Amino acid sequence: MQEIVGYKSIALDIAHRIVSGEFPVQSKISGRTLLASHYNVSPETIRKAIGLLKDEDIVSVSQGKEIMVISDHNAYEYITRNNYLKSVYSLKQDLEQLLAQKKEIDHKFEALLSEITTTSDRLKNLKPYHPVEITVSEHSHAVGKTIADLQFWQNTGATILALRRGTQVSISPGPHVILGANDVIVVVGDGHVQEKTEHFINRFQPEE
């Protein structure tokens, strides 16, 4: 019984491929041996499938066993009459495609999850998590100096998440970024981060 369903399913799949234009009218379909290899069944099962399509005037088979597509209309009618029977091979192809897409999505998810985990590990000891904004005053000693020059983290314990300059925003600015008047730095740190950073950035003269 499994073989009957098998060759009928193959016949339907080939009919689907004819209707879709993969096998155009007047084109030759690869021989039974190649088809058997594609569907992973015996040449006899393919012979039965092709026999069904021949009986429906969908394909012709020459004495040299050459398979020729002769009617996409008959192929469509054949599919319509047999719409109760799904092509397991078409479904298998759909499943393989979905599995490949799932694998790609899983890979992207794992990469994103790794990135989130890394970020969380880096920030897990920084409280509060909510960032605070500090505006660099015009008279600040920090104006014209780089973040590295200021030894920012050593002096404040704060981590700079972003720097806003007018309408431009830089995420995680590097140590060589030069601070300017009215720059807004976004930082996270311990409970006193805002007070310490404000005091450090906006004092007029560096502490001796």
Backbone as CSV, one residue per row, in Angstrom:
resi,resn,N_x,N_y,N_z,CA_x,CA_y,CA_z,C_x,C_y,C_z
1,MET,0.833,-1.205,0.000,0.000,0.000,0.000,0.865,1.251,0.000
2,GLN,1.983,1.189,0.723,2.877,2.331,0.790,3.425,2.671,-0.590
3,GLU,3.675,1.610,-1.418,4.212,1.851,-2.755,3.180,2.536,-3.625
4,ILE,1.868,2.177,-3.451,0.816,2.810,-4.248,0.766,4.300,-3.932
5,VAL,0.757,4.646,-2.637,0.760,6.045,-2.242,2.025,6.716,-2.743
6,GLY,3.126,5.980,-2.700,4.400,6.534,-3.125,4.384,6.980,-4.572
7,TYR,3.987,6.103,-5.482,4.067,6.491,-6.890,2.990,7.509,-7.239
8,LYS,1.839,7.462,-6.545,0.817,8.484,-6.779,1.309,9.853,-6.302
9,SER,1.988,9.865,-5.187,2.531,11.117,-4.658,3.573,11.694,-5.609
10,ILE,4.406,10.805,-6.173,5.428,11.260,-7.121,4.768,11.804,-8.380
11,ALA,3.729,11.125,-8.850,3.013,11.604,-10.033,2.427,12.988,-9.779
12,LEU,1.831,13.180,-8.600,1.265,14.482,-8.260,2.347,15.543,-8.170
13,ASP,3.483,15.171,-7.609,4.573,16.143,-7.465,5.074,16.583,-8.834
14,ILE,5.234,15.633,-9.734,5.688,15.976,-11.091,4.639,16.843,-11.783
15,ALA,3.355,16.529,-11.570,2.281,17.340,-12.154,2.346,18.769,-11.610
16,HIS,2.587,18.913,-10.302,2.746,20.238,-9.695,3.897,20.991,-10.367
17,ARG,4.971,20.307,-10.613,6.163,20.942,-11.192,5.917,21.344,-12.652
18,ILE,5.053,20.578,-13.316,4.684,20.937,-14.693,3.816,22.193,-14.687
19,VAL,2.823,22.225,-13.799,1.925,23.381,-13.707,2.694,24.639,-13.310
20,SER,3.672,24.485,-12.430,4.434,25.642,-11.958,5.404,26.173,-13.018
21,GLY,5.608,25.378,-14.075,6.515,25.807,-15.132,7.928,25.292,-14.975
22,GLU,8.182,24.539,-13.907,9.518,23.969,-13.732,9.822,22.988,-14.858
23,PHE,8.797,22.226,-15.257,8.898,21.352,-16.414,7.940,21.889,-17.484
24,PRO,8.386,22.753,-18.399,7.486,23.349,-19.400,6.997,22.311,-20.409
25,VAL,5.899,22.659,-21.058,5.379,21.819,-22.142,6.429,21.720,-23.247
26,GLN,6.571,20.522,-23.786,7.555,20.179,-24.828,8.979,20.027,-24.277
27,SER,9.119,20.122,-22.952,10.451,19.875,-22.382,10.570,18.403,-22.026
28,LYS,11.809,17.962,-21.932,12.075,16.571,-21.566,12.366,16.495,-20.070
29,ILE,11.793,15.486,-19.444,12.066,15.246,-18.038,13.169,14.207,-17.960
30,SER,14.059,14.382,-17.007,15.179,13.451,-16.874,14.673,12.022,-16.734
31,GLY,15.479,11.110,-17.189,15.085,9.704,-17.250,14.748,9.096,-15.904
32,ARG,14.202,7.892,-15.955,13.722,7.238,-14.745,14.825,7.048,-13.714
33,THR,16.029,6.769,-14.174,17.114,6.543,-13.212,17.387,7.811,-12.410
34,LEU,17.430,8.971,-13.109,17.676,10.237,-12.416,16.514,10.590,-11.504
35,LEU,15.298,10.348,-11.972,14.132,10.622,-11.140,14.135,9.736,-9.895
36,ALA,14.527,8.484,-10.087,14.586,7.573,-8.945,15.583,8.082,-7.918
37,SER,16.695,8.629,-8.410,17.703,9.169,-7.503,17.166,10.400,-6.784
38,HIS,16.429,11.273,-7.506,15.889,12.490,-6.909,14.877,12.167,-5.818
39,TYR,13.993,11.205,-6.093,12.946,10.883,-5.127,13.344,9.770,-4.162
40,ASN,14.520,9.218,-4.386,15.027,8.165,-3.503,14.093,6.949,-3.457
41,VAL,13.621,6.563,-4.637,12.780,5.367,-4.748,13.323,4.515,-5.886
42,SER,12.736,3.364,-6.073,13.203,2.449,-7.115,12.738,2.927,-8.495
43,PRO,13.466,2.566,-9.555,13.026,2.900,-10.922,11.624,2.374,-11.223
44,GLU,11.241,1.252,-10.599,9.911,0.689,-10.832,8.831,1.631,-10.315
45,THR,9.077,2.268,-9.151,8.104,3.224,-8.606,7.971,4.425,-9.533
46,ILE,9.107,4.868,-10.081,9.077,5.985,-11.033,8.312,5.569,-12.290
47,ARG,8.538,4.334,-12.743,7.847,3.849,-13.946,6.338,3.902,-13.745
48,LYS,5.877,3.524,-12.574,4.437,3.565,-12.285,3.926,5.003,-12.258
49,ALA,4.713,5.912,-11.676,4.305,7.320,-11.611,4.203,7.914,-13.010
50,ILE,5.210,7.646,-13.829,5.194,8.150,-15.210,4.036,7.518,-15.978
51,GLY,3.749,6.242,-15.689,2.623,5.556,-16.340,1.311,6.262,-16.043
52,LEU,1.121,6.701,-14.800,-0.086,7.447,-14.447,-0.179,8.735,-15.258
53,LEU,0.929,9.464,-15.328,0.936,10.734,-16.061,0.711,10.510,-17.560
54,LYS,1.230,9.394,-18.066,1.025,9.053,-19.491,-0.441,8.747,-19.750
55,ASP,-1.062,7.984,-18.842,-2.480,7.649,-18.999,-3.359,8.895,-18.960
56,GLU,-2.901,9.940,-18.261,-3.659,11.198,-18.154,-3.307,12.171,-19.283
57,ASP,-2.498,11.714,-20.235,-2.054,12.566,-21.353,-1.335,13.827,-20.869
58,ILE,-0.574,13.659,-19.813,0.238,14.763,-19.289,1.639,14.681,-19.868
59,VAL,2.138,13.462,-20.012,3.442,13.240,-20.624,3.309,12.146,-21.678
60,SER,4.307,12.112,-22.548,4.405,11.004,-23.497,5.737,10.308,-23.245
61,VAL,5.761,9.028,-23.572,6.988,8.249,-23.389,7.313,7.569,-24.719
62,SER,8.478,7.889,-25.259,8.876,7.341,-26.555,9.413,5.931,-26.385
63,GLN,9.665,5.269,-27.509,10.230,3.919,-27.459,11.595,3.925,-26.770
64,GLY,12.291,5.044,-26.920,13.587,5.158,-26.260,13.465,5.563,-24.807
65,LYS,12.221,5.520,-24.308,11.917,5.832,-22.915,12.191,7.294,-22.562
66,GLU,12.107,8.165,-23.563,12.267,9.596,-23.333,10.928,10.168,-22.873
67,ILE,10.955,10.922,-21.756,9.719,11.473,-21.185,9.560,12.917,-21.641
68,MET,8.421,13.226,-22.281,8.167,14.569,-22.805,6.878,15.112,-22.198
69,VAL,6.923,16.347,-21.718,5.729,16.994,-21.186,4.865,17.440,-22.363
70,ILE,3.574,17.062,-22.349,2.717,17.410,-23.486,1.520,18.284,-23.097
71,SER,1.185,18.377,-21.799,0.022,19.195,-21.442,0.081,19.660,-19.990
72,ASP,0.200,20.978,-19.810,0.121,21.507,-18.443,-1.344,21.623,-18.007
73,HIS,-2.252,21.762,-18.995,-3.683,21.823,-18.669,-4.145,20.508,-18.054
74,ASN,-3.753,19.393,-18.670,-4.126,18.085,-18.123,-3.474,17.873,-16.759
75,ALA,-2.275,18.408,-16.598,-1.595,18.291,-15.298,-2.390,19.023,-14.234
76,TYR,-2.897,20.217,-14.565,-3.696,20.992,-13.620,-4.977,20.244,-13.251
77,GLU,-5.642,19.675,-14.256,-6.879,18.934,-13.981,-6.605,17.706,-13.121
78,TYR,-5.467,17.073,-13.358,-5.096,15.890,-12.574,-4.892,16.275,-11.108
79,ILE,-4.217,17.387,-10.898,-3.996,17.856,-9.523,-5.324,18.192,-8.864
80,THR,-6.198,18.872,-9.597,-7.498,19.272,-9.053,-8.323,18.061,-8.642
81,ARG,-8.315,17.039,-9.476,-9.084,15.832,-9.156,-8.510,15.096,-7.954
82,ASN,-7.248,15.262,-7.732,-6.586,14.517,-6.654,-6.138,15.426,-5.510
83,ASN,-6.897,16.536,-5.317,-6.455,17.491,-4.305,-6.562,16.945,-2.877
84,TYR,-7.185,15.808,-2.721,-7.259,15.194,-1.401,-5.921,14.560,-1.014
85,LEU,-5.091,14.313,-2.002,-3.828,13.635,-1.732,-2.686,14.627,-1.895
86,LYS,-2.066,15.005,-0.813,-0.955,15.945,-0.860,0.312,15.235,-1.313
87,SER,1.120,15.963,-2.039,2.402,15.414,-2.458,3.365,15.427,-1.283
88,VAL,3.714,14.245,-0.790,4.608,14.183,0.362,5.981,14.735,0.016
89,TYR,6.315,14.714,-1.245,7.637,15.204,-1.628,7.671,16.725,-1.653
90,SER,6.560,17.344,-2.084,6.473,18.796,-2.002,6.489,19.238,-0.547
91,LEU,5.755,18.505,0.285,5.743,18.836,1.714,7.117,18.645,2.325
92,LYS,7.821,17.623,1.888,9.163,17.385,2.403,10.094,18.538,2.030
93,GLN,9.958,19.013,0.775,10.787,20.137,0.342,10.468,21.383,1.159
94,ASP,9.167,21.615,1.423,8.774,22.761,2.246,9.346,22.635,3.650
95,LEU,9.302,21.413,4.193,9.822,21.187,5.533,11.319,21.438,5.592
96,GLU,12.041,20.957,4.577,13.486,21.172,4.544,13.818,22.659,4.482
97,GLN,13.020,23.408,3.707,13.243,24.847,3.605,12.970,25.528,4.942
98,LEU,11.892,25.121,5.605,11.561,25.697,6.904,12.623,25.372,7.945
99,LEU,13.144,24.145,7.896,14.191,23.758,8.838,15.451,24.577,8.623
100,ALA,15.768,24.844,7.341,16.943,25.669,7.037,16.740,27.089,7.554
101,GLN,15.519,27.625,7.372,15.217,28.965,7.871,15.275,28.990,9.398
102,LYS,14.763,27.929,10.023,14.788,27.855,11.491,16.227,27.827,12.002
103,LYS,17.090,27.089,11.303,18.487,27.009,11.698,19.147,28.382,11.625
104,GLU,18.825,29.127,10.553,19.400,30.467,10.397,18.887,31.400,11.489
105,ILE,17.579,31.318,11.785,17.000,32.160,12.834,17.581,31.800,14.188
106,ASP,17.752,30.491,14.452,18.341,30.051,15.719,19.757,30.600,15.869
107,HIS,20.510,30.598,14.767,21.887,31.103,14.804,21.890,32.592,15.142
108,LYS,21.001,33.350,14.496,20.921,34.785,14.769,20.482,35.025,16.206
109,PHE,19.533,34.216,16.682,19.049,34.372,18.055,20.157,34.099,19.060
110,GLU,20.937,33.034,18.809,22.039,32.699,19.708,23.078,33.814,19.751
111,ALA,23.349,34.412,18.573,24.319,35.508,18.522,23.800,36.713,19.293
112,LEU,22.499,37.019,19.119,21.903,38.149,19.836,21.871,37.882,21.329
113,LEU,21.512,36.653,21.693,21.466,36.292,23.100,22.844,36.409,23.738
114,SER,23.875,35.996,22.996,25.245,36.101,23.491,25.623,37.560,23.709
115,GLU,25.213,38.407,22.759,25.525,39.835,22.873,24.812,40.445,24.080
116,ILE,23.533,40.075,24.264,22.778,40.594,25.404,23.401,40.124,26.716
117,THR,23.787,38.845,26.761,24.397,38.289,27.965,25.696,39.001,28.298
118,THR,26.511,39.238,27.265,27.781,39.940,27.472,27.539,41.330,28.021
119,THR,26.573,42.028,27.431,26.261,43.381,27.888,25.753,43.360,29.318
120,SER,24.885,42.392,29.619,24.340,42.291,30.974,25.443,41.999,31.979
121,ASP,26.379,41.116,31.606,27.486,40.802,32.504,28.338,42.036,32.766
122,ARG,28.505,42.857,31.729,29.345,44.036,31.871,28.666,45.092,32.737
123,LEU,27.322,45.137,32.670,26.615,46.191,33.378,25.918,45.725,34.655
124,LYS,26.031,44.434,34.975,25.225,43.919,36.078,25.579,44.529,37.430
125,ASN,26.821,45.018,37.566,27.215,45.623,38.836,27.084,47.139,38.829
126,LEU,26.538,47.678,37.731,26.363,49.119,37.635,24.926,49.467,38.006
127,LYS,24.762,50.211,39.073,23.433,50.592,39.524,23.421,52.091,39.765
128,PRO,22.374,52.796,39.485,21.164,52.255,38.860,21.387,51.950,37.383
129,TYR,20.525,51.074,36.861,20.643,50.745,35.442,20.184,51.909,34.576
130,HIS,19.285,52.724,35.128,18.784,53.842,34.348,19.891,54.869,34.170
131,PRO,20.201,55.227,32.929,21.282,56.184,32.688,20.896,57.588,33.126
132,VAL,21.914,58.387,33.419,21.684,59.791,33.747,22.459,60.644,32.760
133,GLU,21.998,61.875,32.568,22.620,62.776,31.622,23.348,63.905,32.350
134,ILE,24.549,64.182,31.901,25.348,65.277,32.446,25.700,66.212,31.297
135,THR,25.415,67.499,31.467,25.753,68.477,30.438,27.091,69.144,30.790
136,VAL,27.986,69.168,29.822,29.297,69.795,30.020,29.135,71.315,29.915
137,SER,29.449,72.030,30.976,29.278,73.489,30.961,30.359,74.155,30.115
138,GLU,30.108,75.408,29.737,31.048,76.133,28.891,32.391,76.360,29.588
139,HIS,32.371,76.460,30.914,33.586,76.764,31.661,34.228,75.519,32.268
140,SER,33.750,74.342,31.876,34.288,73.108,32.439,35.738,72.886,32.019
141,HIS,36.515,72.352,32.950,37.903,72.019,32.623,37.984,70.879,31.617
142,ALA,36.864,70.159,31.423,36.857,69.017,30.512,36.776,69.442,29.055
143,VAL,36.361,70.669,28.794,36.228,71.140,27.410,37.593,71.093,26.715
144,GLY,37.614,70.456,25.550,38.843,70.361,24.781,39.718,69.180,25.155
145,LYS,39.288,68.369,26.108,40.071,67.210,26.535,39.389,65.919,26.102
146,THR,40.196,64.898,25.915,39.627,63.596,25.568,39.172,62.877,26.822
147,ILE,38.360,61.868,26.622,37.896,61.049,27.748,39.086,60.381,28.425
148,ALA,40.080,59.987,27.618,41.278,59.361,28.181,42.086,60.363,28.995
149,ASP,42.234,61.585,28.465,42.968,62.623,29.197,42.363,62.862,30.567
150,LEU,41.056,62.803,30.626,40.350,63.090,31.874,40.400,61.921,32.862
151,GLN,40.858,60.752,32.372,40.789,59.536,33.197,39.380,59.426,33.802
152,PHE,38.429,59.466,32.888,37.027,59.621,33.273,36.555,58.538,34.244
153,TRP,36.772,57.301,33.883,36.261,56.219,34.737,36.963,56.191,36.079
154,GLN,38.303,56.425,36.066,39.067,56.412,37.312,38.589,57.502,38.270
155,ASN,38.178,58.642,37.729,37.777,59.764,38.577,36.302,59.755,38.962
156,THR,35.497,59.057,38.197,34.056,59.102,38.480,33.443,57.745,38.804
157,GLY,34.051,56.656,38.315,33.450,55.332,38.479,32.273,55.112,37.550
158,ALA,32.063,56.057,36.645,30.920,55.970,35.729,31.352,55.451,34.367
159,THR,30.434,54.789,33.686,30.666,54.304,32.330,29.840,55.125,31.360
160,ILE,30.499,55.670,30.330,29.789,56.487,29.342,29.104,55.577,28.320
161,LEU,27.795,55.690,28.246,27.029,54.909,27.273,26.885,55.641,25.945
162,ALA,26.761,56.963,26.008,26.542,57.728,24.788,26.936,59.184,25.007
163,LEU,27.148,59.884,23.911,27.448,61.315,23.941,26.569,61.991,22.908
164,ARG,25.844,63.018,23.365,24.960,63.750,22.456,25.535,65.133,22.218
165,ARG,25.720,65.463,20.968,26.255,66.771,20.588,25.304,67.373,19.558
166,GLY,24.471,68.291,20.014,23.440,68.827,19.130,22.450,67.731,18.781
167,THR,22.311,67.487,17.496,21.387,66.427,17.064,22.092,65.106,16.804
168,GLN,23.418,65.083,17.002,24.185,63.867,16.750,24.405,63.097,18.050
169,VAL,24.282,61.788,17.951,24.474,60.924,19.113,25.526,59.873,18.787
170,SER,26.514,59.730,19.649,27.530,58.691,19.491,27.334,57.649,20.590
171,ILE,27.207,56.396,20.199,27.038,55.316,21.158,28.411,54.798,21.572
172,SER,28.613,54.632,22.874,29.887,54.152,23.424,31.075,54.890,22.809
173,PRO,31.164,56.207,23.015,32.270,56.970,22.437,33.610,56.461,22.963
174,GLY,34.610,56.429,22.100,35.919,55.912,22.477,36.705,56.885,23.345
175,PRO,37.857,56.456,23.850,38.654,57.277,24.769,39.253,58.511,24.119
176,HIS,39.287,58.549,22.798,39.924,59.676,22.115,38.932,60.761,21.704
177,VAL,37.661,60.603,22.090,36.660,61.619,21.782,36.924,62.858,22.640
178,ILE,36.947,64.008,21.995,37.188,65.272,22.703,35.850,65.877,23.111
179,LEU,35.722,66.209,24.398,34.492,66.803,24.898,34.437,68.293,24.559
180,GLY,33.232,68.755,24.269,33.029,70.163,23.965,31.980,70.756,24.871
181,ALA,31.928,72.087,24.896,30.924,72.772,25.705,29.528,72.382,25.243
182,ASN,28.642,72.161,26.205,27.238,71.800,25.973,27.049,70.370,25.470
183,ASP,28.134,69.594,25.412,27.963,68.164,25.145,27.157,67.545,26.278
184,VAL,26.364,66.562,25.944,25.623,65.821,26.969,26.138,64.396,26.973
185,ILE,26.672,63.964,28.135,27.146,62.587,28.243,26.129,61.774,29.039
186,VAL,25.898,60.558,28.570,24.943,59.655,29.214,25.753,58.564,29.908
187,VAL,25.589,58.471,31.227,26.426,57.554,31.996,25.588,56.659,32.900
188,VAL,26.192,55.530,33.296,25.625,54.672,34.339,26.720,54.382,35.352
189,GLY,26.313,54.100,36.569,27.283,53.813,37.615,26.565,53.517,38.916
190,ASP,27.233,53.721,40.045,26.607,53.428,41.335,25.618,54.535,41.699
191,GLY,25.092,54.468,42.909,24.058,55.403,43.332,24.478,56.854,43.354
192,HIS,25.773,57.135,43.408,26.251,58.516,43.462,26.837,58.975,42.139
193,VAL,26.544,58.244,41.063,27.181,58.521,39.782,26.899,59.931,39.289
194,GLN,25.648,60.379,39.411,25.312,61.697,38.881,26.045,62.799,39.645
195,GLU,26.021,62.676,40.964,26.680,63.694,41.785,28.177,63.736,41.526
196,LYS,28.841,62.566,41.514,30.293,62.525,41.320,30.691,62.996,39.920
197,THR,29.921,62.569,38.910,30.257,62.948,37.546,30.019,64.436,37.316
198,GLU,28.919,64.926,37.838,28.617,66.361,37.715,29.725,67.191,38.355
199,HIS,30.152,66.779,39.542,31.197,67.521,40.253,32.519,67.475,39.485
200,PHE,32.846,66.313,38.965,34.127,66.163,38.269,34.135,66.935,36.956
201,ILE,33.072,66.812,36.180,33.039,67.415,34.854,32.947,68.946,34.931
202,ASN,32.142,69.438,35.822,31.824,70.869,35.790,32.544,71.702,36.842
203,ARG,33.591,71.175,37.442,34.412,72.060,38.277,35.283,72.903,37.331
204,PHE,35.585,74.089,37.764,36.301,75.015,36.877,37.766,74.626,36.655
205,GLN,38.424,74.231,37.706,39.840,73.907,37.592,40.071,72.483,38.047
206,PRO,41.025,71.788,37.448,41.327,70.432,37.910,41.809,70.467,39.352
207,GLU,41.453,69.425,40.087,41.916,69.321,41.465,43.397,69.017,41.470
208,GLU,44.135,69.669,42.413,45.583,69.417,42.511,45.824,68.115,43.261
